[in-house]
Amino acid sequence: MSSREQADRDRVRRFEADVLVHLDDLYRVALRLTGNAAEAEDLTQDTCLRAFERLDQLRSPAAGRVWAFTILRSIFLRRIERQTRAPGADVIESPLLEAGEVLQDTYEALRPIQQTPLSEVREALDRLPLPYREPLVLAHVGGFSYKEIAEILAIPLGTVMSRLFRARRLLRSELREPARRTWSGG
Amino acid sequence: MTCKEIPSVIDAYLDGELSVSATLEAHEHFAACQNCRRIVESEAALHGLLVQAARAEPVPPRLRSDVLCNLHIGQPRFHPARRLVARFGLVSSFVGLAVLAWLATERLVPRPMTPLAAELASKHLLYGEGRGGALELVTSESAEMGAWFQGRLGFPVRLPSVARRPERLVGGRISSVADAPAAYALYERSGRPISLFVTRRVPFAQRGWSERHVDGAEFYVGSLSGVVLVWWEEKQADRLYAAVSGDDEEALVDFARLCVRAEQSRPAGAALPVRFAARSLAAPALRRRRRHRSVASRRGSAPR
């Protein structure tokens, strides 16, 4: 085996250990960002291809996870920017949560949330504006810490916290709607 | 910790972002306060649902092997040189060396591949070899396929009529080329897949390919890992078309000409001038042979 071939093999092995090990989560995050299995697969493929091309930029294996998701988000944003109609590129019309703002929901009025079908949760998640959906998906699907989410999204830590807080409130409202419709219909 | 403080820390508590002491304080409060405990349980249920909803999504079983398969095609060849250049540090040196490196690779070293070729070949193997498994719409009607693309992409995609041809339209899907949205149509000829991509023009895409002029059209042709690629541009509409297959080059160029004729047969007033082209990504010897063969039909190509 030539030294070139050996180098290629080593490179693929490193890619598998540092990046490809996160493939399932990359696909699942891509799926929740695009809302479409075919596009998610395409986005994951492109992310892996680019990560492999730029593997030399990855300084430490421990940073591979955040690095791969940063690439995925970068490609995703470029795509929706280039699309004439970008369904995910919502504009935030309401202001972000102010410091000190507290929960106003009356939890007693909510139906037991555990009974919500998972398909309904996914649909509600897909309807969230992108700035809220991104940190929520990274936190719950990717399992990232606030600090890592701030790094991936390139936003301050405080913004991550306020967006997550508001995202969950919006999601609660979305999940509550079907129940309200049922009650009013009955 | 008091009931008033709980709402502002509840997310951090459930996300494991509170300090150890604050977590203990919150924990003690939940143990003592039934109302706050109900709130945290409700929030925890939402957190749990989100994780479940995501984890329950199946990951395509072929995804990993597809990624690994495509890596070998997309492997960069010039990274060591780029790294060497980057180490010089000073901006002026960097710019100067980059220009020299570019000149050297363009004029002296035959580029074995380009990112565009690698991407097109990868996606052809991914979507085409699956025999329609990755398609979003399966149809043999060109008009239906074109309308579906236009509805999804927002720009017209005119596909060739293959009624009296050996090719058969199988279907299509939305894809991407160079990070831009792209229409992907899959054809079949004698059981072999042909991929047709339609996307926006890619800057500097011609570098590294060789040109062929056929019937006044300019194509860029090449081959990579046993896959033949032909692409051409429609400048006025800012479109790039690319056909990819495992067939021989002549058969693919013939299919490309069919696509060009379909584009030129647009309704009066909508016709757009087209400029087409092609570059060999194959071995230098093969490229020389091809240049020699097509010398009579070439026009104004610069000597290498």
Contacts between the chains, C-beta under 8 A, distances in Angstrom:
chain1	res1	chain2	res2	distance
A	8	B	72	7.9
A	8	B	75	6.8
A	11	B	75	7.8
A	12	B	68	7.3
A	12	B	71	6.3
A	12	B	72	8.0
A	15	B	71	7.0
A	16	B	68	7.7
A	20	B	64	6.8
A	20	B	67	6.7
A	20	B	68	7.5
A	23	B	59	7.4
A	23	B	63	6.5
A	23	B	64	5.7
A	23	B	67	6.8
A	24	B	59	4.8
A	27	B	59	5.0
A	27	B	60	7.4
A	27	B	63	6.2
A	28	B	54	5.2
A	28	B	55	7.5
A	28	B	57	5.6
A	28	B	59	7.0
A	31	B	57	5.9
A	32	B	54	6.5
A	37	B	60	7.7
A	38	B	134	6.9
A	38	B	136	5.4
A	38	B	173	5.7
A	38	B	174	6.8
A	39	B	174	6.6
A	41	B	60	6.0
A	41	B	63	6.5
A	41	B	134	7.5
A	42	B	174	8.0
A	42	B	175	5.9
A	42	B	176	6.0
A	44	B	63	6.6
A	44	B	67	7.5
A	45	B	63	7.9
A	45	B	66	6.8
A	45	B	67	6.2
A	45	B	70	6.6
A	45	B	122	7.6
A	45	B	126	6.9
A	46	B	176	6.8
A	46	B	179	7.4
A	48	B	67	4.5
A	48	B	70	7.8
A	48	B	71	7.4
A	49	B	67	7.7
A	49	B	70	6.2
A	49	B	71	7.1
A	49	B	74	4.9
A	49	B	118	8.0
A	49	B	119	7.5
A	49	B	122	7.1
A	52	B	71	5.1
A	52	B	74	6.7
A	52	B	75	7.4
A	53	B	74	6.6
A	53	B	75	7.9
A	53	B	76	5.1
A	53	B	79	7.9
A	56	B	79	6.2
A	56	B	83	6.5
A	75	B	179	6.2
A	78	B	179	4.8
A	79	B	176	6.3
A	79	B	179	6.2
A	79	B	180	7.7
A	79	B	181	6.7
A	82	B	179	7.1
A	82	B	180	5.3
A	82	B	181	6.5
A	82	B	200	7.8
A	83	B	154	7.5
A	83	B	181	5.5
A	84	B	154	4.2
A	84	B	155	7.8
A	85	B	154	5.9
A	100	B	8	7.1
A	102	B	4	7.9
A	102	B	7	4.4
A	102	B	8	6.5
A	103	B	7	4.3
A	103	B	10	7.7
A	103	B	39	7.5
A	107	B	38	6.0
A	107	B	39	5.5
A	107	B	42	4.9
A	108	B	38	8.0
A	110	B	42	6.5
A	112	B	45	7.8
A	113	B	42	6.1
A	113	B	45	4.5
A	113	B	46	5.6
A	113	B	49	6.5
A	114	B	45	4.9
A	114	B	48	7.8
A	114	B	49	7.3
A	116	B	49	6.1
A	118	B	49	7.2
A	118	B	52	5.9
A	118	B	53	4.5
A	118	B	56	5.6
A	121	B	49	5.1
A	121	B	50	6.6
A	121	B	52	7.8
A	121	B	53	4.1
A	122	B	53	5.1
A	122	B	57	7.8
A	125	B	50	7.2
A	125	B	53	6.9
A	136	B	50	7.0
A	137	B	54	7.5
A	139	B	15	6.6
A	140	B	47	6.8
A	140	B	50	4.0
A	140	B	51	5.2
A	140	B	54	6.2
A	141	B	50	7.7
A	141	B	51	7.6
A	141	B	54	4.0
A	141	B	55	8.0
A	145	B	15	7.9
A	145	B	16	7.9
A	145	B	17	6.8
A	146	B	12	7.9
A	146	B	15	7.1
A	146	B	17	5.4
A	161	B	11	7.1
A	161	B	12	7.2
A	164	B	11	6.0
A	164	B	15	7.6
A	165	B	11	5.5
A	168	B	11	6.9
A	168	B	43	7.4
A	168	B	46	6.2
A	171	B	46	6.9
A	171	B	50	7.8
A	172	B	46	6.6
A	175	B	46	7.9
